[in-house]
Amino acid sequence: MARIRPFKALRPKKEEVAKVASPPYDVLGRTEAKELTKDNPISFLHVVKAEIDLPDGIDTYDDRVYEKSRENLNILINEGHLIGEDSPSFYLYTQGIGAHIQNGLVCLASVDEYDKDQIKKHELTRKAKEEDRTRHIDILNAQTGPVFLSYRDDDSTAGLHDIYERIRKRESLYKFEGDGGVLHTVWRIDEVKEIEEIQNIIKRAESLYIADGHHRSKSASLVREVRRKGNPNHTGREEYNYFLSVIFPHTELKIMAYNRVVKDLNGLNKKEFIDRIGKDFIIEEVSGRYEPEAKHHFGMYLDGRWFHLIAREGTFLKDDVVGSIDASILQANLLNPILSIKKPKQSDRIDFVGGIKGLEGLLYLIDSGKFALAFALYPTSMEELMSVADEGLNMPPKSTWFEPKLRSGLFVHQL
């Protein structure tokens, strides 16, 4: 049973929403974020990535960065760029890019359910990033970036589609176009009866699943633990017991491929490398570019040529929910044994290219001479992700790229 609740959001004025709303803090480097905000003093990047307002030599985790984040948030509030709601609300947050549309419910999710694994994870968190987001939440006394959650879209929750259709016929609170041609539309849901109707349907979901935002949710748990210990009158209803979330039906989410580029052939010449691949993969050269069209199919770009790779039968266990994912197959049968890349997230010989950049992003890195070969993967499915989370296991590193991304700054949850 999933428990959610409405909240009094801090949000942008309608006429400024497009200028305030920003990409998430972790998809931009410092230089790129500086460039994006040089003519926009009210971008929310000044809050979630405040190092852009400090000298370049200051470390991202320096105390001054968090203090600057708090200062910038207070400026947005005090100057009226962010306004507070008078009553608790949900929000319907719809994103559209081309023919793809996804409908998310902005709400608060339960830290208790996160701690009890009723909100299921598929990724390990790193201590440095946990501490970073924990300090950010604690010092700002606010959650500034939502956790991207999902639920199984089945008969038990089908009623939400009808409610969302009804809400979308009303006048929107926000409607603007963001980066990449993504149309962002928001409706406020503040009628008590409608809020309860939504809560009752969400309760039928057996679990919620973290699609993206493992560090933000973990940090909410860590902040709650500190504040609970420091509050002798703790009731469990305090704002710190919940975290800012947007919940989507799994059928509407779009996972794009997360591709790989590698710097060298590990001392092998091209013939030796291709011969060794042939042990675990059927391999054929193709004319023109090749983008995988099904699971267990891979594209490989080497020396100006494209190859189509198919994982051979028996080279992976079909009933292994992690081992049968394409990122695992490529790692176990090629990257590790042939190219000696044992820990891809720690190796400087491999990099990862989000599917939003397409094959063009791979071709650029190879043809520019920065890398020697590229692998194009078929996108992981939400069903695979949820199966892994149901087993209490972790997805292979860099195996999911969700698009479109949630904008930061549309909603702030103050503790």
Long-range contacts (C-beta under 8 A, 24 or more apart in sequence): 1-118, 1-203, 1-204, 1-205, 1-206, 2-109, 2-110, 2-113, 2-118, 2-119, 2-151, 2-202, 2-203, 2-205, 2-207, 2-208, 3-109, 3-110, 3-113, 3-199, 3-203, 4-105, 4-107, 4-108, 4-109, 4-110, 4-199, 4-202, 4-245, 4-247, 5-88, 5-107, 5-108, 5-199, 5-242, 6-88, 6-89, 6-90, 6-107, 6-108, 6-189, 6-190, 6-195, 7-88, 7-89, 7-107, 7-108, 7-239, 7-242, 7-244, 7-413, 8-84, 8-85, 8-86, 8-87, 8-88, 8-89, 8-414, 9-84, 9-85, 9-89, 9-91, 9-106, 9-411, 9-412, 9-413, 10-77, 10-82, 10-83, 10-84, 10-85, 10-142, 10-411, 10-412, 10-413, 10-414, 11-82, 11-83, 11-85, 11-410, 11-411, 11-412, 12-81, 12-82, 12-83, 12-174, 12-409, 12-410, 13-80, 13-81, 13-82, 13-83, 14-173, 14-174, 16-42, 16-81, 17-174, 17-176, 17-410, 18-176, 18-177, 18-178, 19-43, 20-44, 20-76, 20-81, 20-82, 20-409, 20-410, 21-176, 21-178, 21-184, 21-407, 21-408, 21-409, 21-410, 22-48, 22-407, 22-408, 22-409, 23-179, 23-405, 23-407, 23-408, 24-48, 24-145, 24-405, 24-406, 24-407, 24-408, 25-49, 25-145, 25-408, 27-405, 30-56, 30-60, 42-76, 42-81, 43-409, 44-76, 44-144, 44-408, 44-409, 45-408, 46-72, 46-76, 47-72, 47-73, 47-76, 47-140, 47-144, 47-408, 47-409, 48-136, 48-144, 48-145, 48-408, 48-409, 60-132, 61-128, 61-131, 61-132, 66-135, 66-136, 66-139, 66-140, 67-139, 69-136, 69-139, 69-140, 70-139, 70-140, 73-140, 73-142, 73-144, 73-412, 82-412, 84-414, 85-190, 87-190, 88-190, 88-195, 89-188, 89-189, 89-190, 89-195, 90-188, 90-189, 90-190, 90-195, 90-198, 91-173, 91-186, 91-187, 91-188, 91-189, 91-411, 92-164, 92-167, 92-168, 92-186, 92-187, 92-189, 93-184, 93-185, 93-186, 93-246, 93-406, 93-410, 94-168, 94-184, 94-185, 94-186, 95-182, 95-183, 95-184, 95-185, 95-404, 95-406, 96-182, 96-183, 96-185, 97-180, 97-181, 97-182, 97-183, 97-403, 97-404, 98-181, 100-254, 101-252, 102-248, 102-252, 102-253, 102-254, 102-404, 103-164, 103-248, 103-249, 103-252, 104-246, 104-247, 104-248, 104-406, 105-160, 105-198, 105-202, 105-246, 105-247, 105-248, 106-146, 106-186, 106-244, 106-245, 106-246, 106-410, 106-411, 107-245, 107-246, 107-247, 108-239, 108-242, 108-243, 108-244, 108-245, 108-413, 109-147, 109-149, 109-208, 109-217, 109-242, 109-243, 109-245, 109-247, 110-241, 110-242, 111-220, 111-221, 111-224, 111-240, 111-241, 111-242, 111-243, 112-236, 112-241, 113-208, 114-217, 114-220, 114-221, 114-243, 115-221, 117-392, 118-207, 118-208, 119-149, 119-207, 119-208, 119-209, 119-210, 119-217, 120-207, 120-208, 120-209, 120-210, 120-386, 120-389, 120-390, 120-392, 121-210, 121-214, 121-217, 121-389, 121-394, 122-209, 122-210, 122-385, 122-388, 122-389, 122-393, 122-394, 122-395, 123-210, 123-214, 123-394, 123-395, 124-214, 124-394, 125-214, 125-215, 125-218, 126-215, 129-215, 130-215, 130-218, 130-219, 130-222, 132-215, 133-215, 133-216, 133-218, 133-219, 134-219, 134-222, 134-223, 136-219, 137-219, 137-220, 137-223, 137-415, 138-223, 138-226, 141-414, 141-415, 142-412, 142-413, 142-414, 142-415, 143-216, 143-220, 143-243, 143-244, 143-412, 143-413, 143-415, 144-408, 144-409, 144-412, 145-213, 145-216, 145-244, 145-406, 145-408, 146-213, 146-216, 146-244, 146-245, 146-246, 146-406, 146-408, 146-411, 147-210, 147-212, 147-213, 147-216, 147-217, 147-220, 147-243, 147-244, 147-245, 147-246, 148-210, 148-211, 148-212, 148-213, 148-245, 148-246, 148-248, 148-402, 148-406, 149-208, 149-209, 149-210, 149-211, 149-213, 149-245, 149-246, 149-247, 149-248, 150-208, 150-209, 150-211, 150-247, 150-248, 150-249, 150-250, 150-253, 150-382, 150-386, 151-202, 151-205, 151-207, 151-208, 151-209, 151-247, 151-248, 151-249, 151-250, 152-205, 152-206, 152-207, 152-250, 152-386, 153-249, 153-250, 153-251, 153-252, 156-204, 156-205, 157-201, 157-202, 157-204, 157-205, 157-249, 159-201, 160-198, 160-201, 160-202, 160-249, 161-249, 163-194, 163-197, 163-198, 163-201, 174-410, 178-404, 178-407, 180-356, 180-404, 182-404, 184-407, 184-410, 186-410, 202-247, 207-389, 207-390, 208-247, 209-250, 209-385, 209-386, 209-389, 210-389, 211-248, 211-253, 211-382, 211-385, 211-400, 211-402, 212-400, 212-402, 216-243, 217-243, 223-415, 227-415, 238-415, 239-413, 239-414, 239-415, 240-415, 242-413, 243-413, 244-411, 244-412, 244-413, 246-406, 250-382, 250-383, 250-386, 251-382, 253-382, 253-402, 254-402, 254-403, 254-404, 255-379, 255-380, 255-381, 255-382, 255-385, 255-400, 255-401, 255-402, 256-354, 256-355, 256-356, 256-379, 256-401, 256-402, 256-403, 257-292, 257-355, 257-376, 257-377, 257-378, 257-379, 257-401, 258-327, 258-352, 258-353, 258-354, 258-355, 258-377, 258-380, 258-398, 258-399, 258-400, 258-401, 259-352, 259-353, 259-354, 259-355, 259-361, 259-362, 259-374, 259-375, 259-376, 259-377, 260-330, 260-335, 260-344, 260-350, 260-351, 260-352, 260-353, 260-374, 260-375, 260-377, 260-398, 261-350, 261-351, 261-352, 261-353, 261-362, 261-365, 261-366, 261-370, 261-371, 261-373, 261-374, 261-375, 262-335, 262-339, 262-341, 262-349, 262-350, 262-371, 262-372, 262-373, 262-374, 262-375, 263-348, 263-349, 263-350, 263-370, 263-371, 263-372, 264-339, 264-349, 264-372, 265-339, 265-372, 265-373, 266-338, 266-339, 266-340, 268-338, 270-302, 270-303, 273-302, 273-338, 274-302, 274-307, 276-338, 277-309, 277-334, 277-338, 280-311, 280-312, 280-315, 280-333, 280-334, 281-309, 281-310, 281-311, 281-312, 281-315, 281-333, 281-334, 282-309, 282-310, 282-312, 283-307, 283-308, 283-309, 283-310, 284-308, 289-359, 290-376, 291-359, 291-376, 292-326, 292-376, 292-377, 292-378, 293-378, 294-378, 295-326, 295-378, 296-326, 296-329, 296-378, 297-378, 298-326, 298-330, 298-375, 298-376, 298-377, 298-378, 299-359, 299-374, 299-375, 299-376, 300-373, 300-374, 300-375, 300-376, 301-362, 301-363, 301-366, 301-373, 301-374, 301-375, 301-376, 302-372, 302-373, 302-374, 304-367, 321-384, 321-387, 321-388, 321-391, 321-393, 322-388, 322-393, 322-394, 322-395, 322-396, 325-380, 325-384, 325-388, 325-395, 325-396, 325-399, 326-377, 326-378, 326-380, 326-399, 327-377, 327-380, 327-395, 327-396, 327-397, 327-398, 327-399, 328-396, 328-399, 330-375, 330-377, 331-396, 344-397, 344-398, 345-397, 345-398, 352-398, 354-401, 354-403, 355-379, 355-401, 355-403, 356-401, 356-403
